[in-house]
């Protein structure tokens, strides 16, 4: 049962919290639909998002950073990258400055598949954003950045308290 909200602020906080929860669930379902359509598992999808995010920031991700971000062992990251590369979603490139370093990039085929699937969502997003002025979008941007940071901090604290999986003995 929901209790009655006494102030407008309490009402807004409750409604925004519900909207964020619903958005997260709906966005996850859209991501899963893309993954299912292209034979990807949830970790594959997380990896593709990490590669895309890093590229958008102009700082392509390395396999080591990807493993840290996804909390995977180096062997699991290698298998993941091999699988995504074979499927045409990502490519490995040597760093032009340090040839020992491998950088991961979205492959043309993977980018085309993502564009085809997500372009209608992008158009819908643009339509929604067009209804808000620049000042309003500044507030929303600050809010979303702070909420995202809060969720990441919680994720990291939960990850830190989770016990490590048992390691297989090496012979």
C-alpha positions as CSV (number, residue, x, y, z in Angstrom):
1,X,0.0,0.0,0.0
2,X,1.2,3.5,-0.8
3,X,1.0,6.1,2.0
4,X,-0.4,9.5,1.2
5,X,2.2,12.1,0.2
6,X,1.9,15.2,2.3
7,X,3.8,17.7,0.2
8,X,4.1,18.3,-3.5
9,X,7.9,17.6,-3.2
10,X,7.1,14.2,-1.6
11,X,4.7,13.5,-4.5
12,X,7.2,14.5,-7.1
13,X,10.0,12.4,-5.5
14,X,7.7,9.4,-5.4
15,X,6.6,9.9,-9.0
16,X,10.2,10.5,-10.3
17,X,11.4,7.4,-8.4
18,X,8.7,5.4,-10.1
19,X,9.4,6.9,-13.5
20,X,13.1,6.1,-13.1
21,X,12.4,2.5,-12.1
22,X,10.0,2.1,-15.0
23,X,12.5,3.7,-17.4
24,X,15.3,1.3,-16.2
25,X,13.1,-1.7,-16.7
26,X,11.8,-0.6,-20.1
27,X,15.3,0.3,-21.3
28,X,16.6,-3.1,-20.2
29,X,13.8,-4.8,-22.1
30,X,14.7,-2.9,-25.3
31,X,18.3,-3.9,-24.8
32,X,17.3,-7.5,-24.3
33,X,15.2,-7.4,-27.4
34,X,18.3,-6.2,-29.4
35,X,20.4,-8.9,-27.8
36,X,17.9,-11.7,-28.5
37,X,17.5,-10.6,-32.1
38,X,21.3,-10.8,-32.6
39,X,22.1,-13.9,-30.5
40,X,23.8,-11.9,-27.7
41,X,23.7,-12.7,-24.0
42,X,23.4,-10.0,-21.3
43,X,27.2,-9.8,-20.8
44,X,27.7,-9.4,-24.6
45,X,25.3,-6.5,-24.5
46,X,27.0,-4.9,-21.5
47,X,30.4,-5.2,-23.4
48,X,29.0,-3.6,-26.5
49,X,27.6,-0.7,-24.5
50,X,31.0,-0.3,-22.7
51,X,32.8,-0.2,-26.1
52,X,30.3,2.3,-27.5
53,X,30.5,4.5,-24.4
54,X,34.3,4.6,-24.4
55,X,34.3,5.5,-28.1
56,X,31.8,8.3,-27.6
57,X,34.1,9.7,-25.0
58,X,37.0,9.5,-27.4
59,X,38.9,7.0,-25.1
60,X,38.6,3.5,-26.7
61,X,38.4,0.7,-24.1
62,X,41.1,-1.9,-23.6
63,X,40.3,-5.5,-22.8
64,X,41.7,-5.0,-19.3
65,X,39.4,-2.0,-18.6
66,X,36.5,-3.9,-20.1
67,X,37.2,-6.8,-17.8
68,X,37.3,-4.5,-14.8
69,X,34.1,-2.8,-15.8
70,X,32.2,-6.0,-16.3
71,X,34.0,-7.8,-13.3
72,X,35.3,-10.6,-15.5
73,X,38.5,-12.6,-15.5
74,X,41.0,-12.0,-18.3
75,X,40.1,-15.4,-19.8
76,X,36.4,-14.6,-19.8
77,X,37.1,-11.2,-21.4
78,X,39.2,-12.9,-24.1
79,X,36.4,-15.4,-24.8
80,X,33.8,-12.5,-24.8
81,X,35.9,-10.4,-27.2
82,X,36.6,-13.3,-29.5
83,X,32.8,-14.1,-29.7
84,X,31.9,-10.5,-30.4
85,X,34.6,-10.1,-33.0
86,X,33.6,-13.3,-34.8
87,X,30.0,-12.0,-34.9
88,X,31.1,-8.8,-36.4
89,X,30.2,-6.5,-33.5
90,X,33.6,-5.3,-32.5
91,X,37.1,-5.2,-33.8
92,X,40.5,-5.1,-32.1
93,X,43.0,-2.5,-33.2
94,X,46.6,-1.9,-32.0
95,X,47.2,1.5,-30.3
96,X,49.1,3.7,-32.8
97,X,51.3,5.1,-29.9
98,X,51.9,1.9,-27.9
99,X,51.7,-1.1,-30.3
100,X,51.5,-3.5,-27.2
101,X,48.1,-2.1,-26.3
102,X,44.9,-3.4,-27.9
103,X,41.9,-1.1,-28.2
104,X,38.3,-2.3,-28.8
105,X,36.1,-0.5,-31.3
106,X,32.6,-1.0,-32.7
107,X,32.9,-2.8,-36.0
108,X,31.0,-1.4,-39.0
109,X,28.6,-4.3,-39.1
110,X,27.8,-4.1,-35.4
111,X,27.3,-0.3,-35.6
112,X,25.0,-0.8,-38.6
113,X,22.9,-3.4,-36.7
114,X,22.6,-1.1,-33.7
115,X,21.8,1.9,-35.8
116,X,19.0,0.0,-37.6
117,X,17.5,-1.3,-34.4
118,X,17.9,1.9,-32.2
119,X,17.3,4.6,-34.8
120,X,13.5,4.7,-34.2
121,X,14.1,5.0,-30.5
122,X,16.5,7.9,-31.2
123,X,13.8,9.6,-33.2
124,X,11.3,9.2,-30.4
125,X,13.9,10.5,-27.9
126,X,14.5,13.6,-30.1
127,X,10.7,14.3,-30.3
128,X,10.5,14.2,-26.5
129,X,13.5,16.4,-26.0
130,X,12.2,18.9,-28.6
131,X,9.4,19.6,-26.1
132,X,11.8,21.0,-23.5
133,X,13.7,24.3,-23.5
134,X,17.5,24.5,-23.1
135,X,17.2,25.6,-19.4
136,X,15.0,22.6,-18.7
137,X,17.3,20.2,-20.4
138,X,20.2,21.6,-18.3
139,X,18.3,20.7,-15.2
140,X,17.4,17.2,-16.5
141,X,21.1,16.7,-17.6
142,X,22.4,17.6,-14.1
143,X,19.7,15.4,-12.5
144,X,20.4,12.4,-14.7
145,X,24.2,12.7,-14.3
146,X,23.8,12.8,-10.5
147,X,21.4,9.8,-10.6
148,X,23.7,7.8,-12.8
149,X,26.6,8.5,-10.5
150,X,24.5,7.4,-7.5
151,X,23.6,4.1,-9.2
152,X,27.2,3.4,-10.2
153,X,28.4,4.1,-6.7
154,X,25.8,1.7,-5.3
155,X,26.7,-0.9,-8.0
156,X,30.4,-0.6,-7.0
157,X,29.7,-0.9,-3.3
158,X,27.5,-4.0,-3.9
159,X,30.2,-5.5,-6.1
160,X,32.8,-4.8,-3.5
161,X,30.9,-6.8,-0.9
162,X,30.1,-9.7,-3.1
163,X,32.4,-12.7,-2.4
164,X,34.8,-13.6,-5.2
165,X,33.9,-16.8,-7.0
166,X,36.1,-19.8,-6.2
167,X,39.1,-20.1,-8.6
168,X,39.9,-23.4,-10.2
169,X,43.3,-24.8,-9.1
170,X,46.0,-24.5,-11.7
171,X,48.1,-27.6,-12.5
